[in-house]
Amino acid sequence: MVYKRVNNWFLGTLATVFCLSTSVLHAAERGPVTNLPLPRFVSMKAKEGNVRRGPSLTHRIDWVFQHSNMPLLITAEFGHWRRVQDMEGQGGWMHYALLSGVRTVVVKTPNLALRLKPNIAAATAVFAEERAIAALEECIIDWCEISSGGHSGWAPKADLWGVWDHEIRD
């Protein structure tokens, strides 16, 4: 009986160490061009941006993103090119000049109530439409403050795309 308990404890500990080391390695991955973390969120600064099959002007255009400030996830770098994805997983390679480090999010929930404080019981400041793009402000464990069109409020992270679950912002 003691042997089984020790064995189970050992296997559980080993699994925990493996998971932690994998997440630490993933978090430590850096882009070969910018030395910034990969993956990372950015936004599109242009009103329109061609998304290509590969990292050069000779590659075919697969998509044209047409929303300035749209959040994108950078997953790779090659020279002046960044491989990006939108919230639906669509993407390809974009020239870095079309991208900005300014953080934005997309609202994933219809008629999302933005709260005056980061609490589900707090009064509603304003409602945000599904697929609305907003500036990402402060984030705590489960909530982020977002703003758009002169309005701001707190939203649960689970209702936003463009922010990490574990991300904290001042």
Backbone as numpy.savetxt, mean C-alpha at the origin, in Angstrom:
# Nx Ny Nz CAx CAy CAz Cx Cy Cz
4.82 -38.52 27.60 4.01 -37.33 27.60 4.87 -36.08 27.60
5.92 -36.05 28.40 6.82 -34.90 28.45 7.51 -34.76 27.10
7.90 -35.86 26.50 8.58 -35.81 25.21 7.70 -35.15 24.16
6.42 -35.51 24.09 5.50 -34.92 23.12 5.35 -33.42 23.35
5.23 -33.03 24.62 5.06 -31.61 24.93 6.30 -30.83 24.49
7.49 -31.33 24.79 8.73 -30.68 24.39 8.83 -30.65 22.87
8.50 -31.76 22.23 8.56 -31.84 20.79 7.61 -30.82 20.14
6.37 -30.74 20.64 5.42 -29.77 20.11 5.89 -28.34 20.36
6.46 -28.10 21.56 6.99 -26.78 21.86 8.13 -26.44 20.90
9.01 -27.40 20.66 10.14 -27.18 19.76 9.66 -26.86 18.34
8.71 -27.64 17.84 8.19 -27.41 16.50 7.49 -26.06 16.41
6.74 -25.70 17.44 6.08 -24.40 17.45 7.07 -23.25 17.47
8.12 -23.40 18.27 9.17 -22.38 18.34 9.89 -22.28 17.01
10.22 -23.41 16.42 10.89 -23.43 15.13 10.04 -22.75 14.07
8.75 -23.02 14.04 7.84 -22.39 13.08 7.78 -20.89 13.30
7.73 -20.45 14.54 7.69 -19.03 14.85 8.96 -18.33 14.39
10.12 -18.93 14.66 11.39 -18.35 14.24 11.44 -18.26 12.72
10.99 -19.29 12.02 10.99 -19.28 10.57 10.11 -18.16 10.04
8.90 -18.01 10.58 7.97 -16.96 10.13 8.55 -15.58 10.40
9.13 -15.38 11.57 9.71 -14.08 11.90 10.89 -13.76 11.01
11.75 -14.75 10.76 12.92 -14.49 9.92 12.49 -14.22 8.49
11.45 -14.88 8.00 10.95 -14.63 6.66 10.40 -13.22 6.55
9.63 -12.77 7.55 9.08 -11.42 7.49 10.17 -10.37 7.64
11.20 -10.62 8.42 12.30 -9.68 8.56 13.07 -9.59 7.24
13.32 -10.72 6.60 14.00 -10.70 5.32 13.17 -9.96 4.28
11.86 -10.19 4.27 10.99 -9.52 3.32 11.01 -8.01 3.56
10.95 -7.60 4.81 10.93 -6.18 5.15 12.26 -5.52 4.81
13.36 -6.28 4.80 14.68 -5.72 4.56 15.02 -5.63 3.07
14.15 -6.14 2.19 14.45 -6.10 0.76 14.49 -4.66 0.27
15.51 -4.33 -0.50 15.70 -2.97 -0.98 15.78 -2.97 -2.50
15.30 -1.89 -3.10 15.39 -1.74 -4.54 16.83 -1.54 -4.97
17.25 -2.18 -6.06 18.64 -2.08 -6.51 19.00 -0.70 -7.04
18.02 0.10 -7.42 18.28 1.43 -7.98 18.19 2.50 -6.91
17.12 2.51 -6.13 16.86 3.58 -5.16 17.30 3.24 -3.74
17.50 1.97 -3.46 17.78 1.47 -2.11 16.60 1.73 -1.17
15.42 1.94 -1.71 14.20 2.10 -0.91 13.54 0.74 -0.74
12.70 0.58 0.28 12.07 -0.72 0.53 11.22 -1.20 -0.65
11.22 -2.49 -0.86 10.34 -3.15 -1.84 9.58 -4.24 -1.12
8.30 -4.35 -1.34 7.45 -3.41 -2.08 7.18 -2.15 -1.27
6.72 -1.09 -1.96 6.37 0.16 -1.29 5.25 0.85 -2.07
4.49 1.66 -1.36 3.41 2.42 -1.99 3.90 3.79 -2.43
3.43 4.22 -3.59 3.66 5.56 -4.13 2.33 6.02 -4.73
2.34 7.17 -5.39 1.15 7.61 -6.12 1.57 8.07 -7.50
0.60 8.16 -8.38 0.86 8.61 -9.74 0.72 10.12 -9.78
1.77 10.83 -10.20 1.68 12.29 -10.23 1.14 12.81 -11.55
1.19 12.03 -12.58 0.66 12.44 -13.88 -0.85 12.15 -13.94
-1.55 12.84 -14.82 -2.97 12.55 -15.02 -3.16 11.26 -15.79
-2.14 10.91 -16.57 -2.22 9.71 -17.40 -0.83 9.09 -17.46
-0.77 7.76 -17.37 0.52 7.09 -17.40 0.45 5.76 -18.11
1.34 5.59 -19.08 1.41 4.32 -19.81 2.05 3.25 -18.92
1.46 2.08 -18.96 1.98 0.93 -18.22 2.42 -0.08 -19.27
3.71 -0.38 -19.27 4.29 -1.20 -20.34 4.57 -2.63 -19.88
4.71 -3.48 -20.85 4.98 -4.90 -20.59 6.38 -5.11 -20.04
7.31 -4.25 -20.37 8.69 -4.35 -19.89 9.25 -2.97 -19.61
10.46 -2.91 -19.05 11.05 -1.65 -18.61 11.80 -0.88 -19.71
11.09 -0.48 -20.77 11.67 0.40 -21.80 10.55 0.91 -22.70
10.87 1.96 -23.47 9.88 2.53 -24.39 9.58 1.60 -25.56
10.41 0.62 -25.79 10.18 -0.31 -26.90 9.16 -1.40 -26.54
8.85 -1.54 -25.26 7.86 -2.54 -24.86 6.45 -2.03 -25.10
5.58 -2.95 -25.39 4.17 -2.67 -25.68 3.46 -2.04 -24.47
2.54 -1.11 -24.72 1.71 -0.52 -23.67 0.53 -1.47 -23.43
0.42 -1.96 -22.19 -0.68 -2.84 -21.83 -1.84 -2.09 -21.20
-1.54 -1.04 -20.45 -2.55 -0.28 -19.72 -2.23 1.21 -19.80
-3.25 2.02 -19.59 -3.04 3.44 -19.38 -3.81 3.81 -18.12
-3.07 4.11 -17.05 -3.72 4.55 -15.82 -4.09 6.02 -16.01
-5.33 6.38 -15.60 -5.84 7.72 -15.90 -6.33 8.48 -14.68
-5.72 8.28 -13.55 -6.12 9.00 -12.33 -4.89 9.54 -11.63
-4.73 10.87 -11.65 -3.61 11.42 -10.89 -3.86 11.14 -9.41
-2.81 10.99 -8.68 -2.82 10.68 -7.24 -3.22 9.25 -6.92
-3.46 8.41 -7.91 -3.84 7.03 -7.66 -2.68 6.31 -6.96
-2.99 5.62 -5.84 -1.92 4.86 -5.19 -1.52 3.65 -6.02
-0.23 3.36 -6.02 0.31 2.22 -6.73 1.33 1.53 -5.82
1.51 0.26 -6.04 2.47 -0.53 -5.29 3.66 -0.82 -6.20
4.84 -0.36 -5.81 6.07 -0.68 -6.56 6.58 -2.02 -6.07
6.79 -2.94 -7.01 7.27 -4.28 -6.66 8.67 -4.57 -7.19
9.17 -3.74 -8.13 10.51 -3.96 -8.68 11.02 -2.66 -9.30
12.34 -2.62 -9.48 12.99 -1.46 -10.10 13.97 -1.95 -11.16
14.08 -1.17 -12.24 15.08 -1.45 -13.27 15.41 -0.12 -13.95
16.58 0.42 -13.70 16.94 1.71 -14.28 15.93 2.78 -13.87
15.38 3.48 -14.87 14.39 4.53 -14.62 12.96 4.00 -14.59
12.81 2.69 -14.50 11.49 2.06 -14.57 11.13 1.40 -13.25
9.82 1.44 -12.96 9.31 0.80 -11.75 8.15 -0.12 -12.14
8.18 -1.36 -11.65 7.04 -2.27 -11.87 6.00 -1.94 -10.81
4.78 -1.62 -11.25 3.72 -1.18 -10.34 2.48 -2.03 -10.50
1.64 -1.99 -9.44 0.32 -2.65 -9.46 -0.69 -1.70 -8.85
-1.91 -1.74 -9.37 -2.99 -0.99 -8.74 -3.71 -1.90 -7.76
-4.80 -1.43 -7.17 -5.47 -2.20 -6.13 -6.10 -3.49 -6.65
-6.29 -3.60 -7.95 -6.85 -4.81 -8.55 -5.77 -5.77 -9.03
-4.51 -5.41 -8.82 -3.41 -6.25 -9.25 -2.98 -6.04 -10.69
-3.60 -5.08 -11.36 -3.23 -4.78 -12.75 -2.01 -3.87 -12.74
-1.15 -4.05 -13.71 0.01 -3.17 -13.77 1.04 -3.63 -14.75
2.22 -3.11 -14.57 3.35 -3.36 -15.45 4.43 -2.36 -15.10
5.18 -1.93 -16.10 6.31 -1.03 -15.88 5.96 0.40 -16.24
6.28 1.33 -15.33 6.07 2.77 -15.56 7.39 3.50 -15.37
7.55 4.59 -16.12 8.73 5.44 -15.94 8.63 6.16 -14.60
9.74 6.25 -13.91 9.73 6.83 -12.55 9.27 8.29 -12.53
9.41 9.02 -13.62 9.00 10.43 -13.66 7.49 10.60 -13.52
6.72 9.53 -13.74 5.26 9.59 -13.62 4.80 9.34 -12.19
5.73 9.00 -11.30 5.38 8.57 -9.95 5.85 9.59 -8.91
5.18 9.57 -7.76 5.50 10.47 -6.67 5.55 9.69 -5.36
6.36 10.15 -4.43 6.42 9.54 -3.12 5.28 9.97 -2.21
4.44 10.89 -2.67 3.28 11.33 -1.88 2.32 10.16 -1.72
1.89 9.91 -0.50 1.05 8.75 -0.21 -0.43 9.08 -0.31
-1.14 8.22 -1.01 -2.58 8.30 -1.14 -3.18 6.92 -0.92
-4.49 6.86 -0.76 -5.20 5.60 -0.59 -6.47 5.62 -1.43
-7.01 4.43 -1.67 -8.31 4.28 -2.32 -9.26 3.68 -1.30
-10.47 4.25 -1.23 -11.50 3.75 -0.34 -12.08 2.48 -0.95
-12.10 1.38 -0.19 -12.59 0.09 -0.68 -14.05 -0.18 -0.33
-14.64 0.61 0.54 -15.97 0.34 1.07 -16.97 1.39 0.60
-18.17 0.99 0.16 -19.18 1.98 -0.24 -19.62 2.84 0.95
-19.75 4.14 0.71 -20.23 5.09 1.73 -19.53 4.92 3.06
-18.22 4.96 3.04 -17.42 4.79 4.24 -17.54 6.01 5.14
-17.95 5.78 6.38 -18.05 6.87 7.36 -16.66 7.20 7.87
-16.22 8.44 7.63 -14.97 8.92 8.18 -15.29 9.56 9.52
-14.60 9.11 10.54 -14.90 9.52 11.92 -14.05 10.71 12.36
-14.57 11.46 13.33 -13.83 12.59 13.90 -12.63 12.12 14.71
-12.72 10.94 15.27 -11.64 10.33 16.04 -11.48 8.89 15.59
-10.32 8.28 15.84 -10.10 6.88 15.42 -10.81 5.89 16.35
-12.14 5.90 16.26 -12.96 5.06 17.12 -14.29 4.84 16.42
-14.76 3.62 16.36 -16.00 3.29 15.66 -17.21 3.99 16.28
-17.11 4.37 17.56 -18.21 5.05 18.24 -18.15 6.57 18.06
-17.06 7.09 17.46 -16.93 8.54 17.28 -17.93 9.05 16.24
-18.24 10.31 16.34 -19.17 10.93 15.39 -18.60 10.89 13.98
-19.50 10.83 13.01 -19.11 10.82 11.60 -18.80 12.24 11.14
-17.64 12.42 10.52 -17.25 13.72 9.99 -17.81 13.90 8.58
-17.70 12.85 7.78 -18.11 12.90 6.38 -18.14 11.47 5.85
-18.80 11.25 4.74 -18.81 9.94 4.09 -17.93 9.99 2.85
-17.21 8.90 2.60 -16.37 8.78 1.41 -16.96 7.71 0.50
-16.97 8.00 -0.78 -17.48 7.04 -1.76 -16.46 5.95 -2.03
-16.96 4.79 -2.40 -16.09 3.70 -2.82 -15.27 4.15 -4.01
-13.98 3.78 -4.03 -13.00 4.12 -5.08 -12.53 5.57 -5.04
-12.95 6.34 -4.02 -12.44 7.70 -3.86 -10.95 7.63 -3.53
-10.20 8.58 -4.06 -8.77 8.68 -3.77 -8.59 9.80 -2.76
-7.82 9.52 -1.70 -7.61 10.50 -0.64 -6.15 10.52 -0.23
-5.72 11.66 0.30 -4.36 11.77 0.83 -4.27 11.00 2.14
-3.17 10.31 2.32 -2.94 9.55 3.54 -2.21 10.45 4.53
-2.82 10.62 5.70 -2.23 11.47 6.73 -1.66 10.56 7.84
-2.07 10.76 9.05 -1.59 10.01 10.20 -2.21 8.61 10.24
-1.45 7.62 10.70 -1.97 6.26 10.89 -1.54 5.75 12.25
-2.47 5.08 12.92 -2.16 4.36 14.15 -2.41 2.87 13.86
-2.51 2.05 14.86 -2.55 0.60 14.66 -3.63 0.15 13.67
-4.88 0.53 13.89 -5.98 0.05 13.03 -6.67 1.15 12.23
-6.25 2.39 12.38 -6.94 3.52 11.76 -5.97 4.44 11.04
-6.48 5.13 10.00 -5.71 6.16 9.32 -6.60 7.38 9.12
-5.97 8.54 9.23 -6.67 9.78 8.90 -6.42 10.05 7.42
-7.48 10.33 6.69 -7.36 10.61 5.26 -8.05 11.94 4.98
-7.69 12.56 3.85 -8.31 13.83 3.49 -8.46 13.94 1.98
-9.53 14.63 1.59 -9.80 14.87 0.18 -10.82 15.98 0.05
-10.62 16.87 -0.89 -11.58 17.92 -1.16 -11.89 18.81 0.04
-10.92 19.04 0.90 -11.14 19.88 2.06 -11.80 19.18 3.24
-12.06 17.90 3.11 -12.67 17.11 4.19 -11.66 16.09 4.69
-11.76 15.75 5.96 -10.87 14.73 6.50 -11.59 13.94 7.59
-11.04 12.80 7.90 -11.59 11.96 8.95 -10.79 10.68 9.07
-11.13 9.90 10.07 -10.44 8.65 10.37 -11.22 7.47 9.79
-10.48 6.55 9.17 -11.08 5.34 8.58 -10.32 4.11 9.04
-11.01 3.00 9.21 -10.31 1.75 9.51 -9.38 1.37 8.36
-8.18 0.92 8.67 -7.23 0.52 7.64 -7.80 -0.55 6.72
-8.62 -1.42 7.26 -9.19 -2.51 6.46 -10.05 -1.99 5.32
-10.50 -0.75 5.39 -11.35 -0.17 4.36 -10.57 0.66 3.34
-9.24 0.62 3.42 -8.39 1.42 2.55 -7.38 0.54 1.82
-7.04 0.93 0.59 -5.95 0.28 -0.14 -4.88 1.33 -0.38
-3.65 0.98 -0.03 -2.53 1.89 -0.20 -1.78 2.13 1.09
-2.12 1.36 2.11 -1.44 1.45 3.40 -1.24 0.03 3.93
-0.11 -0.20 4.60 0.17 -1.51 5.17 -0.59 -1.70 6.47
-0.95 -2.93 6.77 -1.66 -3.25 8.02 -0.87 -2.80 9.25
0.43 -2.93 9.21 1.29 -2.64 10.36 1.84 -1.22 10.35
1.47 -0.42 9.37 2.08 0.89 9.18 1.59 1.92 10.20
2.53 2.66 10.76 2.25 3.76 11.69 2.86 5.02 11.06
2.06 6.09 11.02 2.52 7.37 10.47 2.16 8.49 11.41
3.09 9.41 11.61 2.83 10.58 12.46 2.35 11.75 11.64
